[in-house]
Amino acid sequence: MTVGRSADGWIAVRRDDGETVGYLEALTEDWSSVQPRNRLGHPVGAPTEYIAAEDLLIERGIAELAEPWRLDGGDTALSIAQLSPGGIVLRNALFAKALIPTDDIVVPWPDVDGRLERA
């Protein structure tokens, strides 16, 4: 099975409390090789076997979602306000922290094109 550049067929990895920490994308039909992906859909490390990938994602958690991000290499630090299959909602990080209204920027989820990078 080859999964395309979308979340179709990805398996959610959840911690004991039910929180999704990432996804596994099958690279082979028998799932012997998978690509671990974070909540944004970005690859995490190299392809590996299923259990190792699952453990990696659980250990990493989701703390990175609270960090500032940049869109398309821009200069403005953005924060993730919402993350769902409907899209990734971003806001100016400084304005959001100061509770100043700001326009939402919506990026399709998953961000398989890598438009978002850590600031």
Biopython code that builds the backbone (N, CA, C, O; Angstrom):
import numpy as np
from Bio.PDB.StructureBuilder import StructureBuilder

atoms = [
    (1, "MET", "N", (0.859, -1.178, 0.000)),
    (1, "MET", "CA", (0.000, 0.000, 0.000)),
    (1, "MET", "C", (0.898, 1.232, 0.000)),
    (1, "MET", "O", (1.817, 1.331, 0.814)),
    (2, "THR", "N", (0.644, 2.151, -0.888)),
    (2, "THR", "CA", (1.334, 3.423, -0.883)),
    (2, "THR", "C", (0.302, 4.492, -0.570)),
    (2, "THR", "O", (-0.690, 4.649, -1.282)),
    (3, "VAL", "N", (0.550, 5.213, 0.496)),
    (3, "VAL", "CA", (-0.376, 6.266, 0.894)),
    (3, "VAL", "C", (0.082, 7.548, 0.232)),
    (3, "VAL", "O", (1.266, 7.880, 0.266)),
    (4, "GLY", "N", (-0.840, 8.264, -0.364)),
    (4, "GLY", "CA", (-0.509, 9.502, -1.048)),
    (4, "GLY", "C", (-0.167, 10.615, -0.085)),
    (4, "GLY", "O", (-0.019, 10.387, 1.116)),
    (5, "ARG", "N", (-0.045, 11.799, -0.603)),
    (5, "ARG", "CA", (0.338, 12.948, 0.212)),
    (5, "ARG", "C", (-0.880, 13.554, 0.897)),
    (5, "ARG", "O", (-1.173, 14.741, 0.756)),
    (6, "SER", "N", (-1.570, 12.715, 1.630)),
    (6, "SER", "CA", (-2.705, 13.156, 2.430)),
    (6, "SER", "C", (-2.816, 12.218, 3.610)),
    (6, "SER", "O", (-2.075, 11.239, 3.702)),
    (7, "ALA", "N", (-3.723, 12.506, 4.502)),
    (7, "ALA", "CA", (-3.879, 11.696, 5.708)),
    (7, "ALA", "C", (-4.710, 10.438, 5.460)),
    (7, "ALA", "O", (-4.935, 9.663, 6.390)),
    (8, "ASP", "N", (-5.166, 10.221, 4.241)),
    (8, "ASP", "CA", (-5.934, 9.017, 3.944)),
    (8, "ASP", "C", (-5.104, 7.782, 4.284)),
    (8, "ASP", "O", (-4.006, 7.602, 3.759)),
    (9, "GLY", "N", (-5.624, 6.949, 5.148)),
    (9, "GLY", "CA", (-4.931, 5.725, 5.505)),
    (9, "GLY", "C", (-3.961, 5.851, 6.659)),
    (9, "GLY", "O", (-3.425, 4.839, 7.110)),
    (10, "TRP", "N", (-3.711, 7.057, 7.158)),
    (10, "TRP", "CA", (-2.830, 7.205, 8.301)),
    (10, "TRP", "C", (-3.525, 6.645, 9.546)),
    (10, "TRP", "O", (-4.748, 6.705, 9.667)),
    (11, "ILE", "N", (-2.734, 6.108, 10.455)),
    (11, "ILE", "CA", (-3.245, 5.586, 11.718)),
    (11, "ILE", "C", (-2.865, 6.559, 12.829)),
    (11, "ILE", "O", (-1.694, 6.914, 12.967)),
    (12, "ALA", "N", (-3.835, 6.989, 13.614)),
    (12, "ALA", "CA", (-3.569, 7.894, 14.736)),
    (12, "ALA", "C", (-2.889, 7.126, 15.865)),
    (12, "ALA", "O", (-3.260, 5.995, 16.178)),
    (13, "VAL", "N", (-1.887, 7.761, 16.469)),
    (13, "VAL", "CA", (-1.219, 7.220, 17.652)),
    (13, "VAL", "C", (-1.672, 8.056, 18.833)),
    (13, "VAL", "O", (-1.554, 9.282, 18.830)),
    (14, "ARG", "N", (-2.194, 7.372, 19.847)),
    (14, "ARG", "CA", (-2.747, 8.071, 21.018)),
    (14, "ARG", "C", (-2.014, 7.664, 22.284)),
    (14, "ARG", "O", (-1.596, 6.517, 22.439)),
    (15, "ARG", "N", (-1.864, 8.637, 23.196)),
    (15, "ARG", "CA", (-1.317, 8.336, 24.517)),
    (15, "ARG", "C", (-2.384, 7.629, 25.332)),
    (15, "ARG", "O", (-3.515, 7.449, 24.881)),
    (16, "ASP", "N", (-2.005, 7.228, 26.546)),
    (16, "ASP", "CA", (-2.947, 6.545, 27.438)),
    (16, "ASP", "C", (-4.176, 7.394, 27.756)),
    (16, "ASP", "O", (-5.257, 6.856, 27.999)),
    (17, "ASP", "N", (-4.013, 8.740, 27.754)),
    (17, "ASP", "CA", (-5.150, 9.615, 28.065)),
    (17, "ASP", "C", (-6.041, 9.888, 26.857)),
    (17, "ASP", "O", (-7.008, 10.643, 26.960)),
    (18, "GLY", "N", (-5.724, 9.279, 25.708)),
    (18, "GLY", "CA", (-6.544, 9.430, 24.511)),
    (18, "GLY", "C", (-6.115, 10.539, 23.579)),
    (18, "GLY", "O", (-6.651, 10.646, 22.476)),
    (19, "GLU", "N", (-5.158, 11.377, 23.983)),
    (19, "GLU", "CA", (-4.687, 12.482, 23.145)),
    (19, "GLU", "C", (-3.897, 11.935, 21.955)),
    (19, "GLU", "O", (-2.997, 11.114, 22.132)),
    (20, "THR", "N", (-4.231, 12.384, 20.754)),
    (20, "THR", "CA", (-3.481, 11.991, 19.558)),
    (20, "THR", "C", (-2.149, 12.730, 19.549)),
    (20, "THR", "O", (-2.109, 13.955, 19.659)),
    (21, "VAL", "N", (-1.060, 11.979, 19.417)),
    (21, "VAL", "CA", (0.279, 12.574, 19.410)),
    (21, "VAL", "C", (0.917, 12.554, 18.027)),
    (21, "VAL", "O", (1.961, 13.173, 17.818)),
    (22, "GLY", "N", (0.310, 11.858, 17.097)),
    (22, "GLY", "CA", (0.845, 11.805, 15.748)),
    (22, "GLY", "C", (0.173, 10.712, 14.947)),
    (22, "GLY", "O", (-0.865, 10.174, 15.332)),
    (23, "TYR", "N", (0.790, 10.401, 13.828)),
    (23, "TYR", "CA", (0.194, 9.447, 12.890)),
    (23, "TYR", "C", (1.274, 8.545, 12.310)),
    (23, "TYR", "O", (2.449, 8.907, 12.263)),
    (24, "LEU", "N", (0.857, 7.377, 11.874)),
    (24, "LEU", "CA", (1.741, 6.464, 11.163)),
    (24, "LEU", "C", (1.227, 6.319, 9.736)),
    (24, "LEU", "O", (0.051, 6.039, 9.504)),
    (25, "GLU", "N", (2.131, 6.514, 8.796)),
    (25, "GLU", "CA", (1.812, 6.367, 7.376)),
    (25, "GLU", "C", (2.486, 5.093, 6.875)),
    (25, "GLU", "O", (3.707, 4.966, 6.967)),
    (26, "ALA", "N", (1.723, 4.169, 6.357)),
    (26, "ALA", "CA", (2.287, 2.920, 5.832)),
    (26, "ALA", "C", (3.110, 3.199, 4.586)),
    (26, "ALA", "O", (2.656, 3.886, 3.670)),
    (27, "LEU", "N", (4.313, 2.668, 4.557)),
    (27, "LEU", "CA", (5.160, 2.771, 3.375)),
    (27, "LEU", "C", (5.216, 1.459, 2.622)),
    (27, "LEU", "O", (5.651, 1.405, 1.471)),
    (28, "THR", "N", (4.770, 0.398, 3.285)),
    (28, "THR", "CA", (4.702, -0.916, 2.656)),
    (28, "THR", "C", (3.321, -1.500, 2.922)),
    (28, "THR", "O", (2.644, -1.123, 3.878)),
    (29, "GLU", "N", (2.923, -2.412, 2.073)),
    (29, "GLU", "CA", (1.589, -3.002, 2.180)),
    (29, "GLU", "C", (1.373, -3.714, 3.510)),
    (29, "GLU", "O", (0.265, -3.701, 4.046)),
    (30, "ASP", "N", (2.405, -4.325, 4.036)),
    (30, "ASP", "CA", (2.271, -5.074, 5.294)),
    (30, "ASP", "C", (2.578, -4.229, 6.531)),
    (30, "ASP", "O", (2.644, -4.775, 7.632)),
    (31, "TRP", "N", (2.766, -2.932, 6.390)),
    (31, "TRP", "CA", (3.043, -2.006, 7.485)),
    (31, "TRP", "C", (4.370, -2.306, 8.179)),
    (31, "TRP", "O", (4.574, -1.878, 9.315)),
    (32, "SER", "N", (5.270, -3.025, 7.525)),
    (32, "SER", "CA", (6.567, -3.307, 8.139)),
    (32, "SER", "C", (7.458, -2.070, 8.151)),
    (32, "SER", "O", (8.419, -1.998, 8.918)),
    (33, "SER", "N", (7.144, -1.111, 7.314)),
    (33, "SER", "CA", (7.851, 0.169, 7.299)),
    (33, "SER", "C", (6.811, 1.279, 7.306)),
    (33, "SER", "O", (5.918, 1.324, 6.460)),
    (34, "VAL", "N", (6.947, 2.180, 8.286)),
    (34, "VAL", "CA", (6.008, 3.296, 8.399)),
    (34, "VAL", "C", (6.780, 4.595, 8.572)),
    (34, "VAL", "O", (7.919, 4.602, 9.039)),
    (35, "GLN", "N", (6.143, 5.692, 8.187)),
    (35, "GLN", "CA", (6.701, 7.018, 8.407)),
    (35, "GLN", "C", (5.950, 7.640, 9.576)),
    (35, "GLN", "O", (4.756, 7.917, 9.453)),
    (36, "PRO", "N", (6.619, 7.870, 10.716)),
    (36, "PRO", "CA", (5.945, 8.584, 11.793)),
    (36, "PRO", "C", (5.765, 10.052, 11.403)),
    (36, "PRO", "O", (6.653, 10.666, 10.812)),
    (37, "ARG", "N", (4.598, 10.602, 11.747)),
    (37, "ARG", "CA", (4.290, 11.998, 11.434)),
    (37, "ARG", "C", (3.720, 12.673, 12.677)),
    (37, "ARG", "O", (2.985, 12.056, 13.448)),
    (38, "ASN", "N", (4.067, 13.954, 12.865)),
    (38, "ASN", "CA", (3.533, 14.684, 14.009)),
    (38, "ASN", "C", (2.093, 15.120, 13.736)),
    (38, "ASN", "O", (1.529, 14.790, 12.693)),
    (39, "ARG", "N", (1.513, 15.849, 14.658)),
    (39, "ARG", "CA", (0.109, 16.267, 14.515)),
    (39, "ARG", "C", (-0.117, 17.161, 13.305)),
    (39, "ARG", "O", (-1.229, 17.221, 12.779)),
    (40, "LEU", "N", (0.926, 17.858, 12.857)),
    (40, "LEU", "CA", (0.798, 18.717, 11.682)),
    (40, "LEU", "C", (0.896, 17.925, 10.386)),
    (40, "LEU", "O", (0.550, 18.428, 9.317)),
    (41, "GLY", "N", (1.368, 16.686, 10.482)),
    (41, "GLY", "CA", (1.562, 15.863, 9.303)),
    (41, "GLY", "C", (2.995, 15.850, 8.819)),
    (41, "GLY", "O", (3.291, 15.250, 7.785)),
    (42, "HIS", "N", (3.904, 16.508, 9.553)),
    (42, "HIS", "CA", (5.309, 16.539, 9.174)),
    (42, "HIS", "C", (5.984, 15.220, 9.532)),
    (42, "HIS", "O", (5.670, 14.629, 10.565)),
    (43, "PRO", "N", (6.912, 14.746, 8.689)),
    (43, "PRO", "CA", (7.661, 13.534, 9.021)),
    (43, "PRO", "C", (8.477, 13.737, 10.301)),
    (43, "PRO", "O", (9.031, 14.812, 10.533)),
    (44, "VAL", "N", (8.541, 12.704, 11.114)),
    (44, "VAL", "CA", (9.345, 12.724, 12.331)),
    (44, "VAL", "C", (10.379, 11.612, 12.186)),
    (44, "VAL", "O", (10.053, 10.433, 12.320)),
    (45, "GLY", "N", (11.601, 11.985, 11.916)),
    (45, "GLY", "CA", (12.650, 10.995, 11.752)),
    (45, "GLY", "C", (12.497, 10.208, 10.459)),
    (45, "GLY", "O", (11.706, 10.540, 9.576)),
    (46, "ALA", "N", (13.289, 9.155, 10.397)),
    (46, "ALA", "CA", (13.310, 8.293, 9.210)),
    (46, "ALA", "C", (12.218, 7.233, 9.312)),
    (46, "ALA", "O", (11.737, 6.937, 10.406)),
    (47, "PRO", "N", (11.831, 6.669, 8.189)),
    (47, "PRO", "CA", (10.904, 5.540, 8.241)),
    (47, "PRO", "C", (11.481, 4.428, 9.122)),
    (47, "PRO", "O", (12.693, 4.220, 9.168)),
    (48, "THR", "N", (10.607, 3.733, 9.804)),
    (48, "THR", "CA", (11.025, 2.686, 10.725)),
    (48, "THR", "C", (9.917, 1.655, 10.855)),
    (48, "THR", "O", (8.905, 1.734, 10.159)),
    (49, "GLU", "N", (10.104, 0.697, 11.739)),
    (49, "GLU", "CA", (9.061, -0.305, 11.942)),
    (49, "GLU", "C", (7.969, 0.251, 12.863)),
    (49, "GLU", "O", (8.188, 1.222, 13.588)),
    (50, "TYR", "N", (6.823, -0.366, 12.822)),
    (50, "TYR", "CA", (5.594, 0.138, 13.443)),
    (50, "TYR", "C", (5.744, 0.475, 14.927)),
    (50, "TYR", "O", (5.443, 1.597, 15.335)),
    (51, "ILE", "N", (6.203, -0.478, 15.738)),
    (51, "ILE", "CA", (6.270, -0.269, 17.193)),
    (51, "ILE", "C", (7.262, 0.837, 17.534)),
    (51, "ILE", "O", (6.974, 1.666, 18.398)),
    (52, "ALA", "N", (8.411, 0.871, 16.885)),
    (52, "ALA", "CA", (9.400, 1.916, 17.141)),
    (52, "ALA", "C", (8.837, 3.293, 16.795)),
    (52, "ALA", "O", (9.075, 4.260, 17.519)),
    (53, "ALA", "N", (8.101, 3.384, 15.705)),
    (53, "ALA", "CA", (7.509, 4.659, 15.290)),
    (53, "ALA", "C", (6.440, 5.110, 16.293)),
    (53, "ALA", "O", (6.364, 6.286, 16.651)),
    (54, "GLU", "N", (5.629, 4.169, 16.732)),
    (54, "GLU", "CA", (4.600, 4.478, 17.720)),
    (54, "GLU", "C", (5.234, 4.982, 19.021)),
    (54, "GLU", "O", (4.790, 5.982, 19.584)),
    (55, "ASP", "N", (6.265, 4.291, 19.490)),
    (55, "ASP", "CA", (6.966, 4.693, 20.715)),
    (55, "ASP", "C", (7.588, 6.078, 20.573)),
    (55, "ASP", "O", (7.537, 6.886, 21.500)),
    (56, "LEU", "N", (8.173, 6.348, 19.411)),
    (56, "LEU", "CA", (8.778, 7.652, 19.150)),
    (56, "LEU", "C", (7.758, 8.773, 19.295)),
    (56, "LEU", "O", (8.025, 9.782, 19.947)),
    (57, "LEU", "N", (6.597, 8.597, 18.690)),
    (57, "LEU", "CA", (5.566, 9.641, 18.743)),
    (57, "LEU", "C", (5.032, 9.828, 20.155)),
    (57, "LEU", "O", (4.802, 10.959, 20.583)),
    (58, "ILE", "N", (4.837, 8.755, 20.870)),
    (58, "ILE", "CA", (4.339, 8.869, 22.252)),
    (58, "ILE", "C", (5.363, 9.595, 23.116)),
    (58, "ILE", "O", (4.997, 10.440, 23.933)),
    (59, "GLU", "N", (6.641, 9.272, 22.941)),
    (59, "GLU", "CA", (7.700, 9.918, 23.714)),
    (59, "GLU", "C", (7.811, 11.405, 23.385)),
    (59, "GLU", "O", (8.042, 12.215, 24.283)),
    (60, "ARG", "N", (7.648, 11.781, 22.106)),
    (60, "ARG", "CA", (7.754, 13.184, 21.679)),
    (60, "ARG", "C", (6.617, 14.037, 22.217)),
    (60, "ARG", "O", (6.824, 15.182, 22.617)),
    (61, "GLY", "N", (5.419, 13.473, 22.224)),
    (61, "GLY", "CA", (4.268, 14.247, 22.680)),
    (61, "GLY", "C", (3.873, 15.336, 21.700)),
    (61, "GLY", "O", (4.166, 15.260, 20.507)),
    (62, "ILE", "N", (3.198, 16.356, 22.233)),
    (62, "ILE", "CA", (2.673, 17.429, 21.373)),
    (62, "ILE", "C", (3.137, 18.817, 21.794)),
    (62, "ILE", "O", (2.561, 19.813, 21.358)),
    (63, "ALA", "N", (4.169, 18.905, 22.635)),
    (63, "ALA", "CA", (4.645, 20.197, 23.133)),
    (63, "ALA", "C", (5.016, 21.158, 22.009)),
    (63, "ALA", "O", (4.890, 22.373, 22.167)),
    (64, "GLU", "N", (5.474, 20.623, 20.868)),
    (64, "GLU", "CA", (5.891, 21.491, 19.770)),
    (64, "GLU", "C", (4.746, 22.359, 19.245)),
    (64, "GLU", "O", (4.989, 23.404, 18.640)),
    (65, "LEU", "N", (3.511, 21.937, 19.470)),
    (65, "LEU", "CA", (2.377, 22.721, 18.984)),
    (65, "LEU", "C", (2.275, 24.078, 19.682)),
    (65, "LEU", "O", (1.670, 25.003, 19.141)),
    (66, "ALA", "N", (2.857, 24.207, 20.870)),
    (66, "ALA", "CA", (2.821, 25.470, 21.615)),
    (66, "ALA", "C", (3.942, 26.413, 21.205)),
    (66, "ALA", "O", (3.957, 27.568, 21.629)),
    (67, "GLU", "N", (4.869, 25.949, 20.395)),
    (67, "GLU", "CA", (5.993, 26.775, 19.960)),
    (67, "GLU", "C", (5.573, 27.715, 18.834)),
    (67, "GLU", "O", (4.568, 27.474, 18.166)),
    (68, "PRO", "N", (6.348, 28.797, 18.617)),
    (68, "PRO", "CA", (6.060, 29.681, 17.484)),
    (68, "PRO", "C", (6.457, 29.020, 16.158)),
    (68, "PRO", "O", (7.401, 28.232, 16.095)),
    (69, "TRP", "N", (5.717, 29.360, 15.112)),
    (69, "TRP", "CA", (5.920, 28.788, 13.783)),
    (69, "TRP", "C", (6.038, 29.896, 12.758)),
    (69, "TRP", "O", (5.606, 31.024, 12.999)),
    (70, "ARG", "N", (6.621, 29.579, 11.620)),
    (70, "ARG", "CA", (6.701, 30.494, 10.477)),
    (70, "ARG", "C", (6.017, 29.822, 9.300)),
    (70, "ARG", "O", (6.105, 28.607, 9.120)),
    (71, "LEU", "N", (5.341, 30.624, 8.510)),
    (71, "LEU", "CA", (4.633, 30.133, 7.340)),
    (71, "LEU", "C", (5.380, 30.543, 6.086)),
    (71, "LEU", "O", (5.683, 31.721, 5.893)),
    (72, "ASP", "N", (5.676, 29.578, 5.240)),
    (72, "ASP", "CA", (6.332, 29.816, 3.948)),
    (72, "ASP", "C", (7.609, 30.636, 4.092)),
    (72, "ASP", "O", (7.908, 31.469, 3.237)),
    (73, "GLY", "N", (8.369, 30.407, 5.172)),
    (73, "GLY", "CA", (9.640, 31.093, 5.374)),
    (73, "GLY", "C", (9.511, 32.551, 5.759)),
    (73, "GLY", "O", (10.500, 33.283, 5.728)),
    (74, "GLY", "N", (8.318, 32.991, 6.121)),
    (74, "GLY", "CA", (8.099, 34.391, 6.493)),
    (74, "GLY", "C", (8.796, 34.781, 7.778)),
    (74, "GLY", "O", (9.385, 33.943, 8.461)),
    (75, "ASP", "N", (8.722, 36.074, 8.101)),
    (75, "ASP", "CA", (9.388, 36.613, 9.283)),
    (75, "ASP", "C", (8.488, 36.660, 10.514)),
    (75, "ASP", "O", (8.983, 36.791, 11.634)),
    (76, "THR", "N", (7.194, 36.556, 10.326)),
    (76, "THR", "CA", (6.254, 36.701, 11.434)),
    (76, "THR", "C", (6.105, 35.394, 12.203)),
    (76, "THR", "O", (5.831, 34.344, 11.621)),
    (77, "ALA", "N", (6.292, 35.475, 13.532)),
    (77, "ALA", "CA", (6.075, 34.299, 14.375)),
    (77, "ALA", "C", (4.572, 34.105, 14.540)),
    (77, "ALA", "O", (3.837, 35.042, 14.851)),
    (78, "LEU", "N", (4.135, 32.871, 14.324)),
    (78, "LEU", "CA", (2.721, 32.531, 14.403)),
    (78, "LEU", "C", (2.506, 31.471, 15.469)),
    (78, "LEU", "O", (3.382, 30.647, 15.733)),
    (79, "SER", "N", (1.330, 31.504, 16.076)),
    (79, "SER", "CA", (0.966, 30.447, 17.019)),
    (79, "SER", "C", (-0.189, 29.649, 16.423)),
    (79, "SER", "O", (-0.999, 30.168, 15.655)),
    (80, "ILE", "N", (-0.239, 28.379, 16.799)),
    (80, "ILE", "CA", (-1.318, 27.510, 16.332)),
    (80, "ILE", "C", (-2.507, 27.722, 17.260)),
    (80, "ILE", "O", (-2.432, 27.433, 18.454)),
    (81, "ALA", "N", (-3.593, 28.223, 16.710)),
    (81, "ALA", "CA", (-4.793, 28.475, 17.493)),
    (81, "ALA", "C", (-5.744, 27.292, 17.466)),
    (81, "ALA", "O", (-6.494, 27.067, 18.417)),
    (82, "GLN", "N", (-5.714, 26.538, 16.379)),
    (82, "GLN", "CA", (-6.624, 25.400, 16.225)),
    (82, "GLN", "C", (-6.015, 24.432, 15.224)),
    (82, "GLN", "O", (-5.380, 24.832, 14.249)),
    (83, "LEU", "N", (-6.224, 23.154, 15.489)),
    (83, "LEU", "CA", (-5.710, 22.119, 14.612)),
    (83, "LEU", "C", (-6.776, 21.052, 14.459)),
    (83, "LEU", "O", (-7.163, 20.400, 15.429)),
    (84, "SER", "N", (-7.250, 20.879, 13.224)),
    (84, "SER", "CA", (-8.298, 19.896, 12.958)),
    (84, "SER", "C", (-8.211, 19.487, 11.494)),
    (84, "SER", "O", (-7.488, 20.113, 10.719)),
    (85, "PRO", "N", (-8.936, 18.446, 11.109)),
    (85, "PRO", "CA", (-8.957, 18.085, 9.693)),
    (85, "PRO", "C", (-9.460, 19.225, 8.797)),
    (85, "PRO", "O", (-9.220, 19.214, 7.589)),
    (86, "GLY", "N", (-10.152, 20.201, 9.381)),
    (86, "GLY", "CA", (-10.612, 21.357, 8.620)),
    (86, "GLY", "C", (-9.516, 22.352, 8.309)),
    (86, "GLY", "O", (-9.710, 23.242, 7.481)),
    (87, "GLY", "N", (-8.364, 22.222, 8.956)),
    (87, "GLY", "CA", (-7.244, 23.111, 8.694)),
    (87, "GLY", "C", (-6.473, 23.455, 9.951)),
    (87, "GLY", "O", (-6.898, 23.156, 11.067)),
    (88, "ILE", "N", (-5.337, 24.087, 9.747)),
    (88, "ILE", "CA", (-4.491, 24.571, 10.837)),
    (88, "ILE", "C", (-4.696, 26.083, 10.894)),
    (88, "ILE", "O", (-4.346, 26.799, 9.955)),
    (89, "VAL", "N", (-5.260, 26.562, 11.993)),
    (89, "VAL", "CA", (-5.535, 27.989, 12.155)),
    (89, "VAL", "C", (-4.368, 28.618, 12.904)),
    (89, "VAL", "O", (-4.016, 28.201, 14.008)),
    (90, "LEU", "N", (-3.777, 29.629, 12.278)),
    (90, "LEU", "CA", (-2.618, 30.327, 12.837)),
    (90, "LEU", "C", (-2.976, 31.777, 13.110)),
    (90, "LEU", "O", (-3.825, 32.371, 12.446)),
    (91, "ARG", "N", (-2.294, 32.329, 14.119)),
    (91, "ARG", "CA", (-2.466, 33.753, 14.443)),
    (91, "ARG", "C", (-1.099, 34.345, 14.761)),
    (91, "ARG", "O", (-0.187, 33.631, 15.179)),
    (92, "ASN", "N", (-0.964, 35.645, 14.562)),
    (92, "ASN", "CA", (0.253, 36.346, 14.942)),
    (92, "ASN", "C", (0.532, 36.032, 16.406)),
    (92, "ASN", "O", (-0.306, 36.310, 17.265)),
    (93, "ALA", "N", (1.693, 35.457, 16.705)),
    (93, "ALA", "CA", (1.991, 34.975, 18.055)),
    (93, "ALA", "C", (2.013, 36.097, 19.078)),
    (93, "ALA", "O", (1.496, 35.926, 20.182)),
    (94, "LEU", "N", (2.595, 37.234, 18.744)),
    (94, "LEU", "CA", (2.654, 38.347, 19.706)),
    (94, "LEU", "C", (1.266, 38.916, 19.980)),
    (94, "LEU", "O", (0.920, 39.184, 21.131)),
    (95, "PHE", "N", (0.476, 39.100, 18.933)),
    (95, "PHE", "CA", (-0.878, 39.621, 19.113)),
    (95, "PHE", "C", (-1.728, 38.645, 19.920)),
    (95, "PHE", "O", (-2.467, 39.052, 20.816)),
    (96, "ALA", "N", (-1.622, 37.376, 19.605)),
    (96, "ALA", "CA", (-2.414, 36.369, 20.320)),
    (96, "ALA", "C", (-2.046, 36.332, 21.792)),
    (96, "ALA", "O", (-2.921, 36.209, 22.649)),
    (97, "LYS", "N", (-0.756, 36.436, 22.092)),
    (97, "LYS", "CA", (-0.303, 36.425, 23.486)),
    (97, "LYS", "C", (-0.835, 37.634, 24.244)),
    (97, "LYS", "O", (-1.157, 37.539, 25.428)),
    (98, "ALA", "N", (-0.927, 38.777, 23.554)),
    (98, "ALA", "CA", (-1.425, 40.006, 24.175)),
    (98, "ALA", "C", (-2.943, 40.120, 24.082)),
    (98, "ALA", "O", (-3.518, 41.127, 24.493)),
    (99, "LEU", "N", (-3.592, 39.090, 23.543)),
    (99, "LEU", "CA", (-5.046, 39.057, 23.371)),
    (99, "LEU", "C", (-5.550, 40.176, 22.462)),
    (99, "LEU", "O", (-6.669, 40.663, 22.624)),
    (100, "ILE", "N", (-4.708, 40.580, 21.499)),
    (100, "ILE", "CA", (-5.098, 41.575, 20.506)),
    (100, "ILE", "C", (-5.737, 40.826, 19.336)),
    (100, "ILE", "O", (-5.145, 39.876, 18.823)),
    (101, "PRO", "N", (-6.921, 41.229, 18.909)),
    (101, "PRO", "CA", (-7.554, 40.541, 17.775)),
    (101, "PRO", "C", (-6.642, 40.559, 16.547)),
    (101, "PRO", "O", (-5.977, 41.555, 16.261)),
    (102, "THR", "N", (-6.629, 39.464, 15.850)),
    (102, "THR", "CA", (-5.800, 39.327, 14.661)),
    (102, "THR", "C", (-6.528, 38.438, 13.658)),
    (102, "THR", "O", (-7.378, 37.628, 14.028)),
    (103, "ASP", "N", (-6.190, 38.600, 12.418)),
    (103, "ASP", "CA", (-6.801, 37.764, 11.381)),
    (103, "ASP", "C", (-6.259, 36.344, 11.473)),
    (103, "ASP", "O", (-5.080, 36.129, 11.756)),
    (104, "ASP", "N", (-7.136, 35.385, 11.231)),
    (104, "ASP", "CA", (-6.727, 33.993, 11.173)),
    (104, "ASP", "C", (-6.092, 33.695, 9.821)),
    (104, "ASP", "O", (-6.514, 34.215, 8.787)),
    (105, "ILE", "N", (-5.086, 32.860, 9.853)),
    (105, "ILE", "CA", (-4.467, 32.323, 8.642)),
    (105, "ILE", "C", (-4.741, 30.829, 8.687)),
    (105, "ILE", "O", (-4.420, 30.168, 9.676)),
    (106, "VAL", "N", (-5.327, 30.293, 7.632)),
    (106, "VAL", "CA", (-5.674, 28.868, 7.618)),
    (106, "VAL", "C", (-4.826, 28.144, 6.575)),
    (106, "VAL", "O", (-4.777, 28.522, 5.404)),
    (107, "VAL", "N", (-4.170, 27.098, 7.040)),
    (107, "VAL", "CA", (-3.346, 26.248, 6.187)),
    (107, "VAL", "C", (-4.014, 24.882, 6.148)),
    (107, "VAL", "O", (-4.440, 24.382, 7.189)),
    (108, "PRO", "N", (-4.114, 24.273, 4.990)),
    (108, "PRO", "CA", (-4.730, 22.943, 4.930)),
    (108, "PRO", "C", (-3.995, 21.937, 5.822)),
    (108, "PRO", "O", (-2.772, 21.971, 5.954)),
    (109, "TRP", "N", (-4.779, 21.046, 6.426)),
    (109, "TRP", "CA", (-4.211, 19.944, 7.198)),
    (109, "TRP", "C", (-4.390, 18.662, 6.417)),
    (109, "TRP", "O", (-5.449, 18.454, 5.825)),
    (110, "PRO", "N", (-3.412, 17.812, 6.394)),
    (110, "PRO", "CA", (-2.083, 17.907, 6.990)),
    (110, "PRO", "C", (-1.155, 18.788, 6.150)),
    (110, "PRO", "O", (-1.355, 18.955, 4.947)),
    (111, "ASP", "N", (-0.155, 19.336, 6.799)),
    (111, "ASP", "CA", (0.794, 20.203, 6.120)),
    (111, "ASP", "C", (1.907, 19.363, 5.492)),
    (111, "ASP", "O", (3.076, 19.487, 5.856)),
    (112, "VAL", "N", (1.525, 18.518, 4.553)),
    (112, "VAL", "CA", (2.498, 17.632, 3.912)),
    (112, "VAL", "C", (3.456, 18.377, 2.987)),
    (112, "VAL", "O", (4.492, 17.834, 2.603)),
    (113, "ASP", "N", (3.125, 19.603, 2.631)),
    (113, "ASP", "CA", (4.016, 20.406, 1.796)),
    (113, "ASP", "C", (5.063, 21.129, 2.632)),
    (113, "ASP", "O", (5.963, 21.766, 2.084)),
    (114, "GLY", "N", (4.954, 21.036, 3.964)),
    (114, "GLY", "CA", (5.951, 21.653, 4.845)),
    (114, "GLY", "C", (5.936, 23.160, 4.825)),
    (114, "GLY", "O", (6.987, 23.790, 4.939)),
    (115, "ARG", "N", (4.767, 23.751, 4.681)),
    (115, "ARG", "CA", (4.670, 25.219, 4.680)),
    (115, "ARG", "C", (5.000, 25.808, 6.046)),
    (115, "ARG", "O", (5.457, 26.947, 6.138)),
    (116, "LEU", "N", (4.770, 25.035, 7.109)),
    (116, "LEU", "CA", (5.063, 25.506, 8.463)),
    (116, "LEU", "C", (6.404, 24.957, 8.919)),
    (116, "LEU", "O", (6.732, 23.791, 8.700)),
    (117, "GLU", "N", (7.177, 25.840, 9.567)),
    (117, "GLU", "CA", (8.428, 25.415, 10.190)),
    (117, "GLU", "C", (8.558, 26.148, 11.513)),
    (117, "GLU", "O", (8.012, 27.237, 11.686)),
    (118, "ARG", "N", (9.274, 25.553, 12.431)),
    (118, "ARG", "CA", (9.446, 26.192, 13.733)),
    (118, "ARG", "C", (10.193, 27.503, 13.578)),
    (118, "ARG", "O", (11.152, 27.599, 12.812)),
    (119, "ALA", "N", (9.745, 28.509, 14.309)),
    (119, "ALA", "CA", (10.368, 29.836, 14.242)),
    (119, "ALA", "C", (11.690, 29.834, 15.008)),
    (119, "ALA", "O", (12.369, 30.858, 15.071)),
]
sb = StructureBuilder()
sb.init_structure("model")
sb.init_model(0)
sb.init_chain("A")
sb.init_seg("    ")
for serial, (resi, resn, name, xyz) in enumerate(atoms, 1):
    if name == "N":
        sb.init_residue(resn, " ", resi, " ")
    sb.init_atom(name, np.array(xyz, "f"), 0.0, 1.0, " ", f" {name:<3s}", serial, name[0])
structure = sb.get_structure()
